[in-house]
């Protein structure tokens, strides 16, 4: 699965990953970010998510678009054993794309084109 972060340059985008637990046991996942641009992504609400039996849990991933080039990383969710049950390890590809560039400000100046 790929999670795309698209927006304007310097925009901060938060995506929420929904995790479902179909089992009758509580699942706990630890999230880590790896890859070339992993430092540009963050987990603002922490890197642990607990999912009660037959419920769903959410983990937020935040990214601020700082460069024009596409950023890439991988979100890995590793299950901790709770009640003797391990969940499957989950991976998500994280990619960014700049859709537009808004000017921060404008400066007007006058100058001759050529002077001898």
C-alpha positions, 0 to 999 in steps of 0.5 A, spaced: 500 500 500 502 507 498 500 513 502 501 519 498 502 526 501 501 531 495 500 539 496 503 545 496 511 546 497 512 548 505 505 545 506 504 540 512 500 534 511 497 529 516 495 522 513 491 517 518 492 510 517 486 505 519 488 499 522 482 493 523 483 488 528 478 482 526 481 478 532 478 477 539 485 479 542 488 486 543 493 487 538 499 492 539 503 495 534 510 499 534 511 504 528 518 505 525 519 510 519 525 507 515 528 509 508 531 515 504 527 521 507 524 517 513 527 523 517 522 528 514 516 524 516 514 523 523 509 520 528 506 526 532 501 522 536 507 517 538 509 510 535 505 505 538 497 504 537 493 499 541 487 496 537 482 492 542 478 486 539 474 487 533 475 494 533 480 499 529 485 503 531 489 509 528 496 512 527 497 519 524 503 520 519 505 527 518 510 530 513 512 537 511 514 538 504 520 542 504 523 540 497 521 539 490 523 532 489 519 527 491 520 524 498 520 516 499 520 512 506 517 506 509 512 505 515 513 499 518 508 496 523 511 491 528 506 487 532 508 486 540 505 480 543 499 481 547 495 475 550 500 470 546 497 473 540 502 476 534 499 480 529 502 480 522 507 485 520 504 491 516 508 495 511 506 502 507 510 506 502 510 513 503 511 518 497 510 525 496 509 530 490 509 537 490 502 540 486 503 547 486 508 552 489 505 559 492 510 565 493 512 566 500 512 574 498 514 578 492 519 584 491 519 589 486 525 592 483 527 597 478 534 596 474 537 598 468 538 592 463 544 595 461 549 600 463 556 602 459 
